Amino acid sequence: MSTSTSLNEQEAREQLLELAAEFYDQFAEGDVPRMQIPTRTKSNIEYDEEKDVWVYGDRSSTRSAKTVSGAQKLLKATYTIDFLANQLEEDRSSTLRELYYLSESWDLDEAQFNTQDESNNLIEDLEIVSEVKREDFHMRPEESGAKVMGPLLLREQTRRGDREIHCQKDVGQGGYQIPNNPDTIEFLENDADFVLAVETGGMRDRLVENGFDDEYNSIVVHLGGQPARATRRLIKRMRNELDLPVVVFADGDPWSYRIYGSVAYGSIKSAHLSEYLATPDAQYIGIRPEDIVEYDLPTDPLSDSDVNALESELEDPRFQTEFWEEQIELQLEIEKKSEQQSLAARGLDFVTDTYLPTRLEEMNVL
């Protein structure tokens, strides 16, 4: 899949229609219509050490009209392609949720989706086989865009024309909201020294209130938990196009380490877009298990699921480095986890006056 630029509406529409034409040609030639896609399971995900991202392996599955269920999937794919092609022709957009409900108006009951997961998975299938990204289908997720605060001037393409926005001077405390397709953004001026991607809204607000973005010339990006594709794409663009170091600041638990992993290396769900979304040299600033010990942070005990997740991460190629093995083994030893905001136990300014500056200097970011 091409990951460098977005397709225009005509190119995206043509690639979708070519896929539908393949079904027709197979049928016309007396073949059973089929669609072959990579198997999207953990067992078919490989770690590409050269690119430092997750990619799909060689296993594939075939959607074939030989069976009733297979024929229904191809029927739904054909109806969805028709809908997306018309949407692009009309320069409209829709959400993944709307697609699920829109299918109820289609004239064949068999073409309608039974669940939203079914429609979501089909959109992912179409992304892979057509080599057109969801954003180029004009499909939007339900989640709201994350926020950015920092010394960055950009130009955003909107339906009302282009607009220039400074991500400090032209926004309120909430910051600049990342659009669904961040490839519509053009970077104009940048005075930042690094990007700080922050997991929780509470910590993001603390950094902004304390003026961290201004004092340290940083672009603070709120991840909002597991980050949306648009957030990961914008972070990658800031790394590649602005040459800014990226550091991830999250809670000290196995699930937050996976948030870091999705930013740095990609995820199983979107492995077909890893080169487009992942930032392999992003660094993890904390919270680290060693912080729990060094700063005597307030903690919660690890649950059984936490322990299982940590043990699983020790077998994960993304975390098979000296740093991560030491941190995970330490956490299993102390049997504790801690949140970002536990740093407030040392005062509201500790995170911006001491913790982050110290760690950023140790990492040679400052």
C-alpha positions as CSV (number, residue, x, y, z in Angstrom):
1,M,0.0,0.0,0.0
2,S,1.3,3.4,-0.9
3,T,1.7,5.3,2.4
4,S,3.4,8.6,1.4
5,T,0.5,10.6,0.1
6,S,-3.3,10.6,0.1
7,L,-5.2,9.7,-3.1
8,N,-7.5,12.2,-4.6
9,E,-11.2,11.3,-4.9
10,Q,-11.0,10.2,-8.5
11,E,-8.0,7.9,-7.9
12,A,-9.6,6.4,-4.8
13,R,-12.9,5.8,-6.7
14,E,-11.1,4.2,-9.7
15,Q,-9.2,1.8,-7.4
16,L,-12.5,0.8,-5.7
17,L,-14.3,0.2,-9.0
18,E,-11.4,-1.8,-10.3
19,L,-11.9,-4.2,-7.3
20,A,-15.6,-4.5,-8.2
21,A,-14.7,-5.1,-11.8
22,E,-12.5,-8.0,-10.7
23,F,-15.5,-9.7,-9.2
24,Y,-17.4,-9.2,-12.4
25,D,-14.6,-10.5,-14.6
26,Q,-14.3,-13.6,-12.5
27,F,-18.0,-14.3,-12.8
28,A,-17.9,-13.6,-16.6
29,E,-15.0,-16.0,-17.1
30,G,-17.0,-18.8,-15.3
31,D,-14.9,-18.5,-12.1
32,V,-16.3,-18.3,-8.6
33,P,-16.0,-14.7,-7.5
34,R,-13.4,-14.4,-4.7
35,M,-11.4,-11.9,-2.7
36,Q,-8.1,-12.8,-1.0
37,I,-6.9,-10.9,2.0
38,P,-4.2,-11.4,4.6
39,T,-5.3,-13.3,7.7
40,R,-5.7,-10.6,10.4
41,T,-4.7,-12.6,13.4
42,K,-1.9,-12.4,15.9
43,S,-0.4,-15.6,14.4
44,N,0.0,-13.9,11.0
45,I,1.7,-10.8,12.3
46,E,5.4,-10.5,11.8
47,Y,7.9,-8.0,13.2
48,D,9.8,-6.4,10.3
49,E,13.2,-5.8,12.0
50,E,14.5,-3.7,9.2
51,K,11.5,-1.3,9.3
52,D,10.8,-1.7,13.1
53,V,7.1,-2.2,12.5
54,W,4.4,-4.9,12.5
55,V,3.4,-6.3,9.1
56,Y,1.2,-9.1,7.9
57,G,2.7,-12.4,7.2
58,D,2.1,-14.8,4.2
59,R,-1.1,-16.4,5.4
60,S,-4.2,-15.4,3.7
61,S,-7.9,-16.2,3.7
62,T,-10.3,-16.2,0.7
63,R,-13.8,-14.7,0.6
64,S,-15.4,-17.0,-1.9
65,A,-18.9,-17.3,-3.3
66,K,-18.6,-21.1,-3.1
67,T,-20.4,-20.9,0.3
68,V,-23.5,-19.0,1.3
69,S,-21.6,-17.0,4.0
70,G,-18.8,-16.3,1.5
71,A,-21.3,-15.1,-1.1
72,Q,-22.9,-12.8,1.4
73,K,-19.6,-11.2,2.3
74,L,-18.8,-10.5,-1.3
75,L,-22.3,-9.1,-1.8
76,K,-21.8,-6.8,1.1
77,A,-18.5,-5.8,-0.3
78,T,-20.0,-5.0,-3.6
79,Y,-22.8,-2.8,-2.1
80,T,-20.2,-1.1,0.1
81,I,-17.9,-0.3,-2.9
82,D,-20.9,1.1,-4.7
83,F,-21.8,3.3,-1.7
84,L,-18.2,4.5,-1.3
85,A,-17.8,5.2,-5.0
86,N,-21.0,7.4,-5.0
87,Q,-19.8,9.1,-1.8
88,L,-16.5,10.1,-3.4
89,E,-18.2,11.2,-6.6
90,E,-20.5,13.5,-4.5
91,D,-17.5,14.7,-2.3
92,R,-19.4,13.6,0.8
93,S,-18.2,11.7,3.9
94,S,-19.7,9.5,6.5
95,T,-18.7,7.8,9.8
96,L,-18.2,4.1,10.3
97,R,-21.3,4.1,12.5
98,E,-23.3,5.7,9.7
99,L,-22.3,3.1,7.2
100,Y,-23.6,0.4,9.5
101,Y,-27.0,2.1,9.7
102,L,-27.0,3.1,6.0
103,S,-26.9,-0.5,5.0
104,E,-30.4,-0.9,6.4
105,S,-31.7,1.1,3.4
106,W,-30.1,-1.2,0.9
107,D,-32.6,-3.1,-1.2
108,L,-31.3,-6.6,-0.4
109,D,-31.6,-7.8,3.2
110,E,-28.6,-10.1,2.6
111,A,-26.4,-7.1,1.8
112,Q,-27.2,-5.4,5.2
113,F,-24.7,-5.6,8.1
114,N,-25.7,-7.5,11.2
115,T,-23.3,-5.7,13.5
116,Q,-21.0,-2.6,13.3
117,D,-18.0,-4.9,13.8
118,E,-18.9,-6.6,10.5
119,S,-19.0,-3.3,8.6
120,N,-15.8,-2.1,10.3
121,N,-14.0,-5.3,9.3
122,L,-15.2,-5.0,5.8
123,I,-13.8,-1.5,5.5
124,E,-10.5,-2.8,6.7
125,D,-10.7,-5.6,4.1
126,L,-11.3,-3.1,1.3
127,E,-8.4,-0.9,2.5
128,I,-6.1,-3.9,2.1
129,V,-7.2,-5.3,-1.2
130,S,-7.9,-2.0,-2.9
131,E,-4.8,-0.3,-1.5
132,V,-6.9,2.7,-0.6
133,K,-6.8,4.1,3.0
134,R,-10.1,4.5,4.9
135,E,-9.5,8.3,5.0
136,D,-9.3,8.3,1.2
137,F,-12.8,6.6,1.1
138,H,-13.9,9.7,3.1
139,M,-14.8,7.4,6.0
140,R,-14.4,8.8,9.5
141,P,-14.2,7.1,12.9
142,E,-16.5,8.0,15.7
143,E,-13.8,9.1,18.1
144,S,-13.1,12.8,18.3
145,G,-9.7,13.9,17.2
146,A,-7.0,14.3,19.8
147,K,-5.6,17.8,20.7
148,V,-2.3,19.5,20.0
149,M,-0.7,22.4,21.8
150,G,2.7,23.8,20.9
151,P,4.7,26.3,18.8
152,L,3.6,25.1,15.4
153,L,1.9,27.1,12.6
154,L,0.0,25.0,10.1
155,R,-2.5,25.3,7.2
156,E,-5.5,23.0,7.2
157,Q,-7.7,22.2,4.2
158,T,-11.4,22.4,5.1
159,R,-14.7,22.4,3.2
160,R,-14.8,26.2,3.8
161,G,-11.3,26.7,2.4
162,D,-7.8,26.7,3.8
163,R,-7.1,28.2,7.2
164,E,-3.9,29.0,9.0
165,I,-3.7,28.1,12.7
166,H,-1.0,28.5,15.3
167,C,-1.3,25.7,17.8
168,Q,-0.7,28.1,20.7
169,K,-1.7,31.6,19.7
170,D,-4.9,30.7,17.8
171,V,-6.4,28.1,20.1
172,G,-7.8,28.0,23.6
173,Q,-6.7,25.8,26.5
174,G,-8.1,22.8,24.7
175,G,-5.6,23.1,21.8
176,Y,-5.9,22.3,18.1
177,Q,-8.1,19.4,17.2
178,I,-6.5,16.9,14.8
179,P,-8.7,16.3,11.8
180,N,-9.8,12.9,10.7
181,N,-7.3,13.0,7.8
182,P,-4.1,14.8,9.0
183,D,-2.6,14.6,5.5
184,T,-4.8,17.7,4.8
185,I,-2.4,19.6,7.0
186,E,0.6,21.6,5.7
187,F,3.3,22.5,8.2
188,L,4.2,26.2,7.7
189,E,6.5,27.2,10.7
190,N,7.8,25.2,13.6
191,D,9.7,26.5,16.7
192,A,9.4,23.2,18.6
193,D,12.3,21.1,19.8
194,F,10.4,17.8,20.4
195,V,7.0,16.1,20.5
196,L,5.6,14.9,23.8
197,A,2.7,12.4,23.3
198,V,0.7,12.2,26.5
199,E,-1.7,9.4,27.4
200,T,-4.2,11.0,29.7
201,G,-6.3,14.1,29.5
202,G,-5.6,15.0,33.1
203,M,-1.8,15.0,32.6
204,R,-2.1,16.9,29.3
205,D,-4.1,19.6,31.1
206,R,-1.5,19.8,33.8
207,L,1.3,20.3,31.3
208,V,-0.6,23.0,29.5
209,E,-1.7,24.8,32.7
210,N,2.0,24.8,33.9
211,G,3.1,26.2,30.5
212,F,5.4,23.2,29.7
213,D,4.8,23.6,25.9
214,D,5.9,27.2,26.0
215,E,8.8,26.9,28.4
216,Y,10.4,23.9,26.7
217,N,9.3,24.5,23.1
218,S,7.4,21.3,22.9
219,I,4.4,20.1,20.9
220,V,2.1,18.3,23.4
221,V,-0.1,15.8,21.8
222,H,-2.9,14.2,23.8
223,L,-3.2,10.5,22.9
224,G,-6.5,10.0,24.6
225,G,-5.7,6.4,25.7
226,Q,-5.2,4.1,22.7
227,P,-4.4,6.7,20.0
228,A,-6.6,7.1,16.9
229,R,-5.1,6.6,13.5
230,A,-5.1,10.3,12.8
231,T,-3.1,11.0,16.0
232,R,-0.5,8.4,15.1
233,R,-0.3,9.7,11.5
234,L,0.3,13.3,12.7
235,I,3.0,12.2,15.1
236,K,4.8,10.3,12.4
237,R,4.6,13.3,10.0
238,M,6.0,15.6,12.7
239,R,8.8,13.2,13.2
240,N,9.6,12.8,9.5
241,E,8.9,16.2,8.1
242,L,9.9,18.4,11.0
243,D,12.7,16.2,12.2
244,L,11.4,16.3,15.8
245,P,12.2,13.7,18.4
246,V,9.1,12.0,19.7
247,V,8.7,10.8,23.3
248,V,5.7,9.1,24.8
249,F,4.5,9.8,28.4
250,A,2.0,7.3,29.7
251,D,0.9,5.4,32.9
252,G,3.2,2.8,34.3
253,D,1.2,-0.4,33.4
254,P,1.3,-3.0,30.7
255,W,-1.6,-1.5,28.8
256,S,0.1,1.8,28.6
257,Y,3.3,0.2,27.3
258,R,1.1,-1.2,24.5
259,I,-0.1,2.4,23.8
260,Y,3.6,3.3,23.3
261,G,4.0,0.2,21.1
262,S,1.2,1.3,18.9
263,V,2.8,4.7,18.4
264,A,6.3,3.3,17.8
265,Y,5.7,0.0,16.0
266,G,2.0,-0.2,14.9
267,S,-0.7,-2.5,16.0
268,I,-2.1,-5.9,14.9
269,K,-5.4,-4.3,13.8
270,S,-3.7,-1.8,11.5
271,A,-0.6,-3.8,10.5
272,H,-1.3,-3.0,6.8
273,L,-0.7,0.7,7.6
274,S,2.3,0.4,9.9
275,E,4.7,2.2,7.6
276,Y,2.1,5.0,7.3
277,L,1.3,5.3,11.0
278,A,4.2,4.1,13.1
279,T,7.2,6.1,14.5
280,P,9.8,3.5,15.2
281,D,12.3,5.8,17.0
282,A,9.8,7.2,19.4
283,Q,11.1,6.8,23.0
284,Y,9.3,6.0,26.2
285,I,9.8,8.6,28.9
286,G,7.7,7.1,31.6
287,I,6.0,6.3,33.9
288,R,8.6,3.5,34.3
289,P,8.7,0.9,37.0
290,E,12.0,2.3,38.2
291,D,10.1,5.6,38.8
292,I,7.8,3.8,41.2
293,V,10.8,2.8,43.2
294,E,12.9,5.9,42.9
295,Y,10.1,8.4,43.7
296,D,8.0,6.1,46.0
297,L,4.9,6.9,43.9
298,P,1.4,5.9,45.0
299,T,0.6,2.6,43.5
300,D,-2.0,-0.1,42.9
301,P,-1.2,-3.8,43.0
302,L,-0.9,-5.7,39.7
303,S,-3.9,-7.7,38.8
304,D,-3.7,-11.2,37.3
305,S,-4.4,-9.8,33.9
306,D,-1.6,-7.2,34.4
307,V,0.8,-10.0,35.2
308,N,-0.2,-12.0,32.2
309,A,0.1,-8.9,30.0
310,L,3.6,-8.2,31.3
311,E,4.7,-11.7,30.7
312,S,3.3,-11.6,27.2
313,E,5.2,-8.4,26.5
314,L,8.5,-10.2,27.4
315,E,7.8,-12.4,24.5
316,D,6.8,-9.5,22.2
317,P,9.6,-8.5,19.7
318,R,8.7,-4.9,20.3
319,F,9.8,-5.1,23.9
320,Q,12.8,-7.5,23.6
321,T,15.3,-4.8,24.4
322,E,17.5,-4.5,27.4
323,F,15.6,-1.4,28.6
324,W,12.1,-3.0,28.4
325,E,13.2,-6.4,29.8
326,E,14.7,-4.7,32.9
327,Q,11.6,-2.5,33.4
328,I,9.1,-5.3,33.0
329,E,11.1,-7.7,35.2
330,L,11.3,-5.0,37.8
331,Q,7.6,-4.4,37.7
332,L,6.9,-8.2,38.0
333,E,9.2,-8.1,41.0
334,I,7.6,-5.2,42.9
335,E,4.1,-6.2,41.8
336,K,2.9,-2.6,41.5
337,K,1.7,-0.2,38.9
338,S,1.3,3.6,38.9
339,E,-0.5,6.4,37.0
340,Q,1.0,9.5,35.5
341,Q,-0.9,11.7,37.9
342,S,0.6,9.9,40.9
343,L,3.5,12.3,40.4
344,A,1.2,15.0,42.0
345,A,2.0,13.3,45.3
346,R,5.2,15.4,45.1
347,G,3.4,18.6,44.2
348,L,1.5,19.9,41.1
349,D,4.7,21.4,39.6
350,F,6.9,18.4,40.1
351,V,6.1,16.8,36.7
352,T,7.0,20.0,34.8
353,D,9.8,21.4,37.0
354,T,11.7,18.2,37.8
355,Y,10.5,14.9,36.4
356,L,10.2,15.7,32.7
357,P,13.2,18.0,32.4
358,T,15.4,15.5,34.2
359,R,14.3,12.6,32.1
360,L,14.4,14.5,28.8
361,E,18.0,15.5,29.6
362,E,18.9,11.9,30.4
363,M,17.4,10.9,27.0
364,N,19.4,13.7,25.2
365,V,16.2,15.3,24.0
366,L,16.9,18.6,25.9
